[in-house]
């Protein structure tokens, strides 16, 4: 018996992780690298964000959140979308997640059956097609 499933063994190496590794290796050799692999900012987390995270821990926001996120946060996101982007959503239409890729994976696991086609607009984040492969769908690029 294999230690990993065929589903995982059939996935390609993450291009994002491969690019990050290459960037780190080049930087270690003294090459000036602008690393666009993970989509992380090139600055440290602002102090006000770190202070808010510390306050949240002090206020015991240390348990699992509701699946869609805390209602107060979802209301703040809906207000931000309305005030800054002119988009009118009720907070019940907002879901806070660990990231776009995880949300997309969750949706694909819920909606895609083996062999279903999934349309992916290009250019796209490199791992999207691998998530489609993971759910046994077929990527169609346009």
N, C-alpha and C positions, 0 to 999 in steps of 0.2 A: 504494500500500500504506500502510495506517495505521501509525503509529509504535507504537500499542498494540493489543492483541488486542481483538476484539469482546467477549470474556468480561470483560475489565477495563473497557472502555468502557461496558458495560451495568450496572455496579455503581453504586449510589447513593453520593453523597458520605458519607464516614464521619461519622455523627452525633457520635461521640466527638471527632473532630478539630474538627468544627464548633463543638461546645460549648466545647472548650478555647480555640479562637480567640476566641470571643465573650467568654469569661471574661477572657482576657488583655487584650482591647480595653477591656472595662469597667474592669478594674483600672487600666489605663494612664490612664483618665479620672478616677481617684480613687474609683471605686465600690468599696465593701467587698464582695468576692465570695468566696463559699465554693465553690471549684471541685471539683465531683464528677465531672468528665469522665473523666479517665484512671484514677481509682482509686488515685492515688498518695497516700502519707501527707503530712500537712502538717508534717512534721518532717524534719530531716536524718538521713541514715543514721547510726546509732549508731557511736561510735568503735570498739567491739569488733568490729563487722562490718567496718569499713574496715581495721582492723588484721589481721583474719583474711584479708581479700582480699589485702592486701599480703604477708602471710606465704605465702599460696598461690602468689603470683607468684614470691616468693623461692625457694620450694620447687619451682619449675618446673612448676606446674600451669598451663601456658600452651599446651597442645596440645589438639587435639580430644579431647573426652571419649568414652567408650563411648556408643553410641546411647542406652541406657537411663539413663546417668549412672554415676558412679563407684560401685562396690559399697559402699565405706565410707559414702558419703552415703546410699545407698538403705537400708543397714542402720540408720543413724541415724534416717532418716525412719520406718522400720517400728517402731523402738523408741519413738519419740516418739508415734506413733499408738497403740501399745499402752499405754504408761505414762500418757499424758495424755487419751486419747480412748476407751480400752477397746476398740480395734479391733485384731484379731489378723491381721496380714498378714505373709507371708514377704517378705523383701526382693526376691525374684524377681518379686513382684507389684507392685513400686513402680517407676515411671518418673519420672525427673527431667527436666523440659523447660524451655523458655524462657518458658512461661506457659500458662495454661489455654486462651486463644484459639488459640494455635498448636497445642496438643494436639488441640483439638476439630477444627480444620481438617485436621490429619493424619488423624484418624479418619474424617472425612467423605470425604476424598479416597480413602481405602482402602475404604470401605463403600458409598458412595452412587453409584448409576448415574443417568444423565439421566432425569428424571421421577419418581424415587423420592421418597416423602414422608418428611420428617424432622419429628418431633414436637418442638416447642420449648415448654417450660413458660413461662408468663408470670407475673410480669414476667421479662424476660430481658435479657442484655447486648445492646446495640443492634446490634452487628456480627454476631451469630450468624446472623440471617436472610440477611445478605449473603454469608456464607461458604457457606450452603446454595445460594444463587443461583450462586456461583462454581463449585460442583461440579455445577451444573445440576439440583439437586434442587428440591423444592417444600416450602416451610415450611408446617407445620400448627401453629397456636398453640392451646394450651389453658390 
